[in-house]
Amino acid sequence: MMLLRQIQKLYEILKKIIRSIFTGIGKAINEFIDKY
């Protein structure tokens, strides 16, 4: 039962990291499109 909670916590952290990576990529692409 304790393991499940730890996995959930890791999953939440991973989701935040992935989301921030995708927003970073999206911003970079938008800036690239604006420049060219």
Backbone hydrogen bonds in HBPLUS format (Angstrom, degrees):
<---DONOR---> <-ACCEPTOR-->    atom                        ^
c    i                          cat <-CA-CA->   ^        H-A-AA   ^      H-
h    n   atom  resd res      DA  || num        DHA   H-A  angle D-A-AA Bond
n    s   type  num  typ     dist DA aas  dist angle  dist       angle   num
A0006-GLN N   A0002-MET O   3.17 MM   4  6.54 154.6  2.24 148.9 155.8     1
A0007-ILE N   A0003-LEU O   2.93 MM   4  6.23 157.2  1.99 153.7 160.2     2
A0008-GLN N   A0004-LEU O   2.94 MM   4  6.21 154.9  2.01 145.6 152.4     3
A0009-LYS N   A0005-ARG O   3.00 MM   4  6.26 152.4  2.07 144.1 151.3     4
A0010-LEU N   A0006-GLN O   2.94 MM   4  6.23 160.8  1.98 150.8 155.6     5
A0011-TYR N   A0007-ILE O   2.86 MM   4  6.07 156.3  1.92 148.9 155.9     6
A0012-GLU N   A0008-GLN O   2.97 MM   4  6.25 153.3  2.04 146.7 153.1     7
A0013-ILE N   A0009-LYS O   3.05 MM   4  6.36 159.1  2.10 149.9 155.2     8
A0014-LEU N   A0010-LEU O   2.86 MM   4  6.11 161.3  1.89 152.8 158.3     9
A0015-LYS N   A0011-TYR O   2.91 MM   4  6.13 155.4  1.97 147.0 153.6    10
A0016-LYS N   A0012-GLU O   3.08 MM   4  6.37 156.5  2.13 146.8 152.3    11
A0017-ILE N   A0013-ILE O   2.96 MM   4  6.26 161.3  2.00 153.2 158.3    12
A0018-ILE N   A0014-LEU O   2.84 MM   4  6.04 170.7  1.85 158.1 160.4    13
A0019-ARG N   A0015-LYS O   2.87 MM   4  5.98 157.9  1.92 146.4 153.1    14
A0020-SER N   A0016-LYS O   2.93 MM   4  6.12 159.8  1.97 148.8 154.0    15
A0021-ILE N   A0017-ILE O   2.90 MM   4  6.14 153.5  1.98 149.4 157.3    16
A0022-PHE N   A0018-ILE O   2.90 MM   4  6.15 162.2  1.93 150.4 155.0    17
A0023-THR N   A0019-ARG O   2.91 MM   4  6.17 156.9  1.96 149.3 155.7    18
A0024-GLY N   A0020-SER O   2.93 MM   4  6.04 152.2  2.01 141.4 149.3    19
A0025-ILE N   A0021-ILE O   2.89 MM   4  6.18 157.4  1.94 151.4 157.3    20
A0026-GLY N   A0022-PHE O   2.87 MM   4  6.04 158.5  1.91 145.8 152.3    21
A0027-LYS N   A0023-THR O   2.91 MM   4  6.13 156.3  1.97 147.0 152.5    22
A0028-ALA N   A0024-GLY O   2.98 MM   4  6.20 161.0  2.02 147.5 152.9    23
A0029-ILE N   A0025-ILE O   2.87 MM   4  6.13 159.2  1.91 153.0 158.6    24
A0030-ASN N   A0026-GLY O   2.95 MM   4  6.17 159.6  1.99 146.9 152.7    25
A0031-GLU N   A0027-LYS O   2.92 MM   4  6.17 161.0  1.95 154.0 158.7    26
A0032-PHE N   A0028-ALA O   2.91 MM   4  6.09 156.0  1.97 146.0 153.1    27
A0033-ILE N   A0029-ILE O   2.86 MM   4  6.12 157.5  1.91 152.3 158.0    28
A0034-ASP N   A0030-ASN O   2.93 MM   4  6.16 156.1  1.99 146.8 153.6    29
A0035-LYS N   A0031-GLU O   2.99 MM   4  6.23 149.6  2.09 146.7 154.3    30
A0036-TYR N   A0032-PHE O   3.17 MM   4  6.38 152.2  2.25 146.8 153.3    31
